[in-house]
Amino acid sequence: MSRSKLTFLNAKVNILFQLLLLFTALFSRKIILHFLGNDLVGLNATIQNVFGIMNLAELGIWPATAYALYSYIHNDNKEKIKEVITLFGYFYKIIGFLILGVGLVTAFFLPIIFKNTTLDYLFVIASFFTFLLNVLLGYFFNYKQILLVADQKNYILIIISSLIQLTKVFFQIGFLYFLNGNFLVWLLLECIFGILNTIFLNIYVIKFYPWLKLPKYNKYLLVEHSSILKNIKRLASQKFAAVILSQSDNILIFSFSSLGQVTFFSNYTLIINKIIVFLNTSFNSGAASIGNLIATKDEQKIEKVFYEILVLRYLISGVIVICLFQLLNPFINIWLGREYILDSKLVALIILNAYISITRNSIDNFIDGYGLYGNVWASWTEAVLNLTISLIFGYRYGIIGVLWGTFISTFLIVCLWKPYYLFRSGFKNACLFNYWFTIIRNIVILFFVHWVLHLIGIYKNNSIVSYTSWILFALKLSLISFLLYLVILYLTSPSIRSLASRFYKIFIKKTFNLA
């Protein structure tokens, strides 16, 4: 199967299951809040972020290994593939023992970390060790799945993990209902389904790669594949920054407020993060394809694909931003109640940060594809800026100050520095001016579409009092904004026209058997 077909297959499977997971998460959230309460939900969110920080130990081993696998998969070099995965497993087991040690030490400080909570410490300890178990399963047993991702078969991972997660949620909701909110049973099911996920993933890796009999680790492997270790060292700081940015907000918000406030904030981020994951995994379905494309060294084609992906991301993210501004607070009101709605300025910052998160991967995927892991100082700067500004502003302004720290740091590094770095070190013969022109054009189109929607009165007719009225308004707003954005982009962007032509050849002609 070609790279394009695998990319679209991964995307289609991801779209289906991410939508299912999104609806399930929204359905289950209200039930979980009813039975467990704001503090227990906030506790889980905070502990998950603590383990997100612990995943700093991963330090970029995954992308460095995936990059090393691309060329071996392209050349069907099975022996080298087995060596790389053996080395990858060795690194991951070391990290697993490191996280286990840090986790056991951290457990002694849980009474201090959660000293202001009124929850029973049994719940705190049980929640902590549940998530510790699930993290360790990934490091000790799930490492072989990297071959599926590098080989563009991540649709298999999506199907297995999503089905198990959906089943887990339905069991958890059922037990909460029949046992009247038993949090410990809820955590036990987290453990059971985490183990089942590991078992099924390994079964399918063996099914698709029966030849994957891994050799034992020896020092020769480290010498033979020394470039992996070199890239891991370069990626370490980038991983540090990424984890700080993605995991620190809930912890800082808890520090400046309460577990209840973490829950209020996480209601919004639950929706937005599902959308971001949905889009990123759909686009990242082609991440391995990008790596394989770069391996061909066809600079003209690489640049063409880059701009196609870039304009598509900005088209989709622009429509999402318009819809979130108009639909997010009404949905929270219908879903959970008016008391869960956050201040409009805070919501605007959440959406702005989401816009950067959605669009940034166009650059990140190509940086990874080229194996450009040398911009060490940038990631450290991003992390230090984020923590410093978030701490200072958070102390003074609360949650909104924390989010300003995230926005300022990501804007300076992700929006300004990383494009320059990619064009200087990757697209060496490409013009950076064309990139900035493309970005500015897309932002101008976004504001123009927003202005047109306001002018024709779409925003005024938004009396949303039920799920039905919300869905109808969402469909109308998303369809009109998408068509407006697409038409303007089609008239002004050669990249969107070439992408439309590619889509026509792959899907329309095939579906309707056109000559």
Secondary structure, DSSP 8 states (H G I E B T S, - for coil): --HHHHHHHHHHHHHHHHHHHHHHHHHHHHHHHHHHHHHHHHHHHHHHHHHHHHGGGGTTHHHHHHHHHHHHHHTT-HHHHHHHHHHHHHHHHHHHHHHHHHHHHHHTTHHHHTTT--S-HHHHHHHHHHHHHHHHHHHHT-GGGHHHHHTT-HHHHHHHHHHHHHHHHHHHHHHHHHTTS-HHHHHHHHHHHHHHHHHHHHHHHHHH-TT-------HHHHHHTHHHHHHHHHHHHHHHHHHHHHHHHHHHHHHHS-HHHHHHHHHHHHHHHHHHHHHHHHHHTTHHHHHHHHHTT-HHHHHHHHHHHHHHHHHHHHHHHHHHHHHHHHHHHHHT-GGG---HHHHHHHHHHHHHHHHHHHHHHHHHHHT----HHHHHHHHHHHHHHHHHHHHHHTHHHHHHHHHHHHIIIIIIIHHHHHHHHTSTTS-HHHHHHHHHHHHHHHHHHHHHHHHTTTTTS----SHHHHHHHHHHHHHHHHHHHHHHHHHH-HHHHHHHHHHIIIIIHHHHT--
